[in-house]
Amino acid sequence: MATLVTFHAHPDDECITCGGVMRKAYEDGHRVVLVVATKGERGEVPDWLTGEELWELRVRETHAAAKVLGVSRVEFLGYKDSGMMGWDSNTEPGSFWSADVEEAAGKLAAILREENADVLTIYDDNGTYGHPDHIQVHRVGKRAGEIAGTPRVFQQTANRTLAQANPNAPDIVKDPNFGKPDELLTARVDVSEYVSYKREAMRAHASQIAEDSWFLAAPDEIFRDIFGTEWFMRAGQGPGITETDIMGGLPT
């Protein structure tokens, strides 16, 4: 059995970006570990929330989603949600964006070593769409992989070429810096078999993904079209797609 560690910025990021490969790895007999940098303190506060802080709810939601995706272990690194780029919260003490990269990488590397991780997923250098905590996941994750000597480090991203050509895609993909162009991608994983798990995991994050949101309200065929493939880059691979399974060839 090999071990996949997937590193994310906030609760709910995991199911949107890597939910398919996580469930696939679990179904294929591998161990799946989820590490989240923050507890999503600066997310949307639902009007129905009473009796607890948003971060407490989001931690519970993360564990519920993780169960759906086949995760064996969930860890939070303990940093604060930095908010969107340019917010004053970016530089508040304890924010992930202002964290010392080497120190944060050391925390993640300790988990990678403890798990003897075979594969690590992080984000691309722009965090797919420029969120400060997502960019920091790239920086911290890349360095942690180096410290721990993790054999495979995949940068999760979006296929900019396909996304911008898809009339059913949400408005965020119209940003010219969203994702990476097709020619830079090296791994394409078909997770269409697992999109129902992705959607169920999204539903577990009810505080941030409402039942009438685009994610949950889209018809099944459109959801599958957009979320049925997950895209990555890995150093030493390419040009073009050279991998179709980030756990490919590892023992189960």
C-alpha positions in Angstrom: 0.0 0.0 0.0 1.3 3.4 -1.0 0.5 6.7 0.7 -0.9 9.9 -0.9 -0.7 13.1 1.1 -2.7 15.9 -0.4 -2.1 19.5 0.9 -4.7 22.2 0.7 -5.2 25.8 1.8 -8.8 25.7 3.3 -11.6 23.3 4.0 -13.5 22.5 0.8 -10.5 23.0 -1.5 -9.7 19.3 -1.2 -12.9 18.0 -2.7 -13.1 20.6 -5.5 -9.5 20.2 -6.7 -8.4 16.7 -5.8 -11.5 14.9 -4.6 -11.4 12.5 -7.6 -7.7 11.4 -7.2 -8.3 11.0 -3.4 -11.2 8.7 -3.8 -9.5 6.9 -6.7 -6.4 6.3 -4.5 -8.6 4.9 -1.7 -10.5 2.6 -4.1 -7.2 1.4 -5.5 -6.1 0.3 -2.0 -3.8 3.2 -1.1 -3.7 5.3 2.1 -4.9 8.9 1.8 -3.9 11.7 4.1 -5.3 15.2 4.0 -3.4 18.2 5.3 -5.1 21.6 5.5 -3.1 24.8 6.2 -5.9 26.8 7.7 -9.3 26.3 9.2 -11.0 28.7 6.8 -11.8 31.4 9.4 -12.4 34.0 6.7 -15.0 32.0 4.7 -18.6 33.0 4.3 -20.5 32.9 7.6 -23.9 31.2 7.0 -26.9 32.9 8.5 -27.9 29.6 10.1 -24.7 29.3 12.2 -25.3 29.5 15.9 -23.5 28.3 19.0 -20.0 27.9 17.5 -17.3 29.7 15.5 -17.1 29.3 11.8 -13.7 27.5 12.0 -15.2 24.9 14.3 -17.9 24.1 11.8 -15.5 24.0 8.9 -13.3 21.5 10.8 -16.3 19.2 11.3 -17.2 19.7 7.6 -13.7 18.7 6.6 -13.8 15.5 8.5 -17.2 14.7 7.0 -16.0 15.3 3.5 -12.8 13.4 4.2 -14.8 10.3 5.1 -16.6 10.5 1.8 -13.3 10.7 -0.1 -11.7 7.8 1.7 -9.2 9.8 3.8 -7.6 7.9 6.7 -6.0 10.9 8.5 -6.8 14.7 8.6 -4.3 17.2 9.9 -4.5 21.0 10.2 -1.2 22.9 10.2 -2.6 25.6 12.5 -2.3 28.8 10.4 -5.0 31.4 10.0 -7.0 32.0 6.8 -5.3 35.0 5.0 -8.4 36.1 3.1 -8.2 37.3 -0.5 -5.2 39.0 -2.0 -4.7 42.5 -0.8 -6.8 42.2 2.4 -5.3 43.5 5.6 -5.6 39.9 7.0 -2.8 38.8 4.6 -0.2 40.2 7.1 -1.9 39.5 10.4 0.1 37.4 12.8 -0.4 33.7 12.2 -1.8 34.1 8.7 -0.6 31.5 6.3 0.4 34.0 3.7 2.8 35.7 6.2 4.1 32.4 7.5 7.8 31.6 7.3 8.0 29.1 4.4 10.8 27.0 5.9 9.0 26.7 9.2 5.7 25.8 7.6 7.5 23.4 5.3 9.1 21.7 8.3 5.7 21.0 9.8 4.4 19.4 6.6 7.6 17.5 6.0 7.3 16.0 9.5 3.9 14.5 8.4 5.4 13.4 5.1 8.2 11.5 6.9 5.8 10.1 9.5 3.6 8.7 6.7 6.5 7.7 4.5 4.6 9.5 1.7 5.0 8.3 -1.8 3.0 11.1 -3.5 2.3 14.7 -2.5 -0.1 17.0 -4.2 0.2 20.8 -3.9 -0.9 23.6 -6.2 0.7 25.4 -9.1 2.8 28.5 -8.6 -0.2 30.8 -8.9 -2.4 28.7 -6.7 -4.6 28.1 -9.8 -6.3 31.5 -9.4 -4.1 33.7 -7.4 -5.4 33.3 -3.8 -2.5 34.0 -1.4 -3.0 30.9 0.7 -3.1 28.8 -2.5 0.2 30.3 -3.7 1.6 29.6 -0.2 0.6 26.0 -0.5 2.7 25.8 -3.6 5.7 27.3 -1.9 5.4 25.4 1.4 4.5 22.1 -0.3 7.3 22.2 -2.8 9.8 22.9 -0.1 8.4 20.2 2.2 8.7 17.7 -0.5 12.3 18.6 -0.9 13.0 18.3 2.9 11.2 15.0 3.2 12.5 13.6 -0.1 9.0 12.7 -1.3 9.4 10.8 -4.6 6.5 12.3 -6.5 5.2 15.9 -6.1 2.3 16.8 -8.3 1.2 20.4 -8.8 -2.6 20.4 -9.1 -4.0 23.0 -11.5 -6.7 23.5 -14.1 -6.6 23.1 -17.8 -6.9 26.8 -18.9 -7.2 25.9 -22.5 -10.2 23.6 -22.0 -11.8 25.6 -19.2 -11.9 28.9 -21.1 -13.4 27.1 -24.1 -16.1 25.5 -22.1 -19.4 27.4 -22.2 -20.6 25.7 -19.0 -17.6 26.7 -16.9 -18.1 29.3 -14.1 -16.9 32.9 -14.6 -13.7 32.5 -12.6 -12.1 30.5 -15.4 -12.3 33.6 -17.7 -9.4 35.1 -15.8 -6.4 34.8 -18.2 -4.2 33.7 -15.3 -6.5 30.8 -14.3 -4.8 27.4 -14.3 -2.1 26.6 -16.9 -2.3 26.1 -20.7 -2.6 22.7 -22.1 1.0 22.4 -23.2 2.3 22.8 -19.7 0.3 20.0 -18.2 1.9 16.6 -17.7 -0.8 14.5 -15.9 -4.4 14.0 -16.8 -6.5 11.8 -14.5 -9.9 10.6 -15.5 -12.0 10.7 -12.3 -15.4 10.6 -13.9 -16.1 7.4 -12.1 -15.8 9.3 -8.8 -17.6 12.6 -9.5 -20.5 11.5 -7.3 -18.1 11.3 -4.3 -16.7 14.7 -5.2 -20.2 16.2 -5.2 -21.1 14.4 -1.9 -17.9 15.8 -0.4 -18.8 19.3 -1.6 -22.3 18.9 0.0 -20.5 18.2 3.3 -19.1 21.7 3.2 -22.6 23.2 3.5 -21.4 26.4 5.2 -19.5 27.4 2.0 -21.2 25.4 -0.8 -25.0 26.0 -0.6 -27.4 23.5 -2.1 -28.4 26.1 -4.7 -24.8 26.9 -5.6 -23.4 26.4 -9.1 -21.4 23.4 -7.8 -24.5 21.5 -6.5 -27.2 22.8 -8.9 -25.4 22.0 -12.1 -26.9 19.1 -14.1 -25.0 15.8 -13.6 -23.6 15.8 -17.2 -22.2 19.3 -16.9 -20.7 18.6 -13.5 -19.1 15.5 -14.9 -17.8 17.4 -17.9 -16.1 20.0 -15.7 -15.0 17.9 -12.7 -14.5 14.5 -14.3 -10.8 15.2 -15.1 -8.1 16.4 -12.7 -5.0 18.0 -14.0 -1.4 18.1 -12.7 2.2 19.0 -13.5 5.2 17.1 -12.3 8.9 18.1 -12.7 10.7 15.7 -15.0 7.5 14.8 -16.9 6.3 15.9 -20.3 6.3 17.6 -22.6 2.6 16.9 -22.9 0.6 14.3 -20.9 2.9 11.4 -19.8 0.9 10.2 -16.7 -2.8 9.3 -16.3 -2.6 8.1 -12.6 -0.6 9.9 -9.9 -0.4 6.6 -8.0 0.5 4.7 -11.1 2.9 1.7 -10.6 2.8 2.0 -6.8 2.1 -1.2 -4.8 -1.4 -1.6 -3.2 
